Amino acid sequence: GTYAGQNAGGIRFKARPFSALKSGLDSATLSYKVYFSPKFDFVKGGKLPGFYGGTGSCSGGRTHKCFSTRYMWLSHGDGLMYLYSPMSQASDFCKRKTVHCNFPYGHSIGRGTFKFKLGRWHTIQQYINFRKDSSTKINAIIFSTFFGG
């Protein structure tokens, strides 16, 4: 099903703090704090800001020329890292205990290993490092929310 709350809508933007580096970055760290008020309703889930690279829209089924890595919450505050990626991964990637692969709609990483709590600040941090010979580069920070989530 879908979320049918009273405040439908959303926002999406890409911040490009690395734009002076025409070729993008091989590695980067993103860190910020997020607070969920004591009355926040996790509903079915939502996504937090993360890294983006490539061109075009990087969402379910459209990951041919881009990638994104965002933290996400599920119902009851269960957390995970959500990865859209056109790149091949290590041969054992989908066999790892904390990875749930879903081609082409995005992989869940770390599902069930942490939880967001109401009335508390959480520090979010992610580090990405591509091989030096990779043509894939980090070129933006993406934020997208819709349908109230």
JOWOMO-V108249 format. One record per residue. RES is the residue in three letters. OMEGA is omega in whole degrees, -180 to 180 (* if undefined). D_FIRST is the distance of its C-alpha to the first C-alpha in Angstrom with 1 decimal. Layout:
BEGIN
RES:OMEGA:D_FIRST ; RES:OMEGA:D_FIRST
END
This chain:
BEGIN
GLY:179:0.0 ; THR:177:3.8 ; TYR:-178:6.9 ; ALA:179:9.1 ; GLY:-178:12.4 ; GLN:-175:15.8 ; ASN:177:16.8 ; ALA:179:14.9 ; GLY:179:16.9 ; GLY:180:18.2 ; ILE:178:21.2 ; ARG:173:22.3 ; PHE:174:25.8 ; LYS:173:28.0 ; ALA:-177:31.1 ; ARG:-178:34.0 ; PRO:-179:36.5 ; PHE:-172:37.9 ; SER:178:38.8 ; ALA:176:42.5 ; LEU:-172:42.0 ; LYS:-176:41.7 ; SER:-178:40.6 ; GLY:-176:38.0 ; LEU:172:38.1 ; ASP:-179:38.3 ; SER:179:37.2 ; ALA:174:35.9 ; THR:176:34.7 ; LEU:-179:32.2 ; SER:176:32.3 ; TYR:178:31.0 ; LYS:178:30.0 ; VAL:-178:26.8 ; TYR:174:26.7 ; PHE:-177:23.8 ; SER:-179:25.2 ; PRO:-179:25.5 ; LYS:-179:23.0 ; PHE:179:20.3 ; ASP:-178:16.8 ; PHE:180:15.2 ; VAL:-179:11.7 ; LYS:178:9.5 ; GLY:178:12.2 ; GLY:-177:14.5 ; LYS:178:17.5 ; LEU:-180:21.2 ; PRO:178:24.0 ; GLY:-178:25.6 ; PHE:178:27.8 ; TYR:174:27.6 ; GLY:179:30.1 ; GLY:-179:30.7 ; THR:175:29.9 ; GLY:-180:27.0 ; SER:-176:23.3 ; CYS:-179:22.2 ; SER:-175:18.4 ; GLY:178:16.3 ; GLY:-179:18.6 ; ARG:-177:21.3 ; THR:-174:23.4 ; HIS:-175:26.7 ; LYS:-176:28.9 ; CYS:172:27.4 ; PHE:169:26.0 ; SER:178:24.4 ; THR:-178:24.3 ; ARG:171:22.3 ; TYR:-176:21.6 ; MET:171:18.1 ; TRP:175:16.9 ; LEU:178:14.1 ; SER:-180:13.4 ; HIS:175:16.9 ; GLY:177:18.5 ; ASP:-175:18.7 ; GLY:175:20.1 ; LEU:170:20.5 ; MET:-178:22.0 ; TYR:-175:19.8 ; LEU:166:22.1 ; TYR:-176:21.9 ; SER:173:25.2 ; PRO:-175:27.1 ; MET:174:30.0 ; SER:-179:30.9 ; GLN:175:30.8 ; ALA:-175:33.3 ; SER:-180:33.5 ; ASP:-175:32.3 ; PHE:-176:29.4 ; CYS:179:26.6 ; LYS:-178:28.7 ; ARG:-175:28.8 ; LYS:-175:27.5 ; THR:-179:25.5 ; VAL:173:24.0 ; HIS:-177:20.9 ; CYS:177:21.3 ; ASN:178:18.6 ; PHE:-7:20.6 ; PRO:-169:20.1 ; TYR:174:16.8 ; GLY:-178:18.5 ; HIS:175:20.1 ; SER:180:19.5 ; ILE:177:22.9 ; GLY:180:23.8 ; ARG:179:20.6 ; GLY:-179:21.7 ; THR:176:25.1 ; PHE:-176:24.8 ; LYS:172:23.0 ; PHE:-178:22.9 ; LYS:179:24.4 ; LEU:176:24.5 ; GLY:-175:27.8 ; ARG:174:29.0 ; TRP:177:29.8 ; HIS:174:28.6 ; THR:179:30.5 ; ILE:177:28.5 ; GLN:174:30.6 ; GLN:178:30.3 ; TYR:178:33.1 ; ILE:178:32.9 ; ASN:176:36.0 ; PHE:174:36.3 ; ARG:-180:39.3 ; LYS:-179:42.1 ; ASP:-180:42.2 ; SER:175:38.5 ; SER:179:37.9 ; THR:-179:34.6 ; LYS:174:35.1 ; ILE:-180:33.3 ; ASN:179:33.6 ; ALA:168:31.1 ; ILE:-175:28.9 ; ILE:173:25.4 ; PHE:-179:23.1 ; SER:175:19.8 ; THR:-179:17.2 ; PHE:-180:14.7 ; PHE:177:12.0 ; GLY:-176:13.9 ; GLY:*:13.4
END
